[in-house]
Amino acid sequence: MGVRILGAQVANVAMAAIFFFILPLNIAPKTILILYLVVSVVAESIWRFYRMNHELKSEKREPALLVGSGRAVQELYEEVRENSRYLVRFTNHLDTAGQTSERVRAQIVDAIGKGARVVVLDLSDPLISSVLATMYDHMTEGVLFLEFAGMYEEIFDRVPLNHMNAANIIESLPKHMMVYDGSKRIFDILLATIGVVLAFPIVSLAALVVWTDGRAPFIRPKRVGKNGRIIRLLKLRSMLFDDNGDPKLHAKNRVTVFGRFLRKSRIDELPQLWNVFTGDLSFIGPRPEYPAITQVYDREIPHYRMRHMIVPGLSGWAQIRDYDAPRGPADVEKTRRKLSFDLYYLKHRSLGLDLAIAAKSIRALVAFSGS
């Protein structure tokens, strides 16, 4: 919390400094900037720490029942059960596997009778959906009924992939995204234009170094873009050759000595600013995948094609949250987890979320965390 408060204040002071010192505005004496810093840090710290400790010590965590089956349901149960950061606590988990609707209903009523004030239901299970209609009387008595997928997303920042279907995803998509999409495209063009100008000397120098080993400095690997369209990225070559995700060729390929530096510094990806300018990429969005590997994931992973509903990006929600993202050949299990973050972004994308992704991506760039 202290680090986050400090980071917020640094950002606030930087923005305030623009008004005080750079823009030709006579807002107030410059000493107000220092006074603001001291007062706001003290006030914010007292409020945050007092409120957090007050809630943890004084608020009564509501007893809750979790109804559903599967690994994601068990994951939510274990996360919330003994964790004091949440204002509910699971006192029981009703596993619905192999049960009848009558039996499930009886157990829910019994749990409410024993004090459960919150019931979390996995409505992707038809058996549970059929029981919900019989719970109206308990709703009017003050028992709070929550949907499992929404609670899971709020806590883990990803979707419970095996508890969703295409209809659920489509229904939950923002309905009016024209202003957001248009604004995002304008920002992409403006920032990409500035980026291309600033990156040109760096890319030119790096391309000259790569060219000295006798091979072409740039590669144009194929990726899958919006609506499944094949796009070609523009990258500096960091390996011996472009294997395009072919497992046999990939086994014979390797990262060059200079290519390792290009990857660590992310300089090899700077030419993709041109892809952003042309509209094949956005700054923020799901990372595009190789066509051959995409075919594997389309067959093996439910809802994988949903990620192609929006323009892919240089960085995305999965990249900053999933630190075990698959690299190289197809990896179905790792990609399932990665897709759960991609679909979360698809459902909740907004200017605020884009800014959060951008801030963490910049931090990764500064830390030379490329691979």
Secondary structure, 3 states (H helix, E strand, C coil): CHHHHHHHHHHHHHHHHHHHHHCCCCCCCCHHHHHHHHHHHHHHHHHHHHHHHHHHHHCCCEEEEEECCCHHHHHHHHHHHCCCCCCEEEEEEECCCCCCHHHHHHHHHHHHHCCCCEEEECCCCHHHHHHHHHHHHHHHCCCEEEEHHHHHHHHHCCCCHHHCCHHHHHHHCCCCCHHHHHHHHHHHHHHHHHHHHHHHHHHHHHHHHHHCCCCCCEECCEEECHHHCEEECCEECCECCCCCCCHHHHHHCCECHHHHHHHHHCHHHHHHHHHHHHCCCEEECCCCCCHHHHHHHHHHCCCHHHHHHCCCEEECHHHHHCCCCCCCCCCHHHHHHHHHHHHHHHHHCCHHHHHHHHHHHHHHHHCCCCC
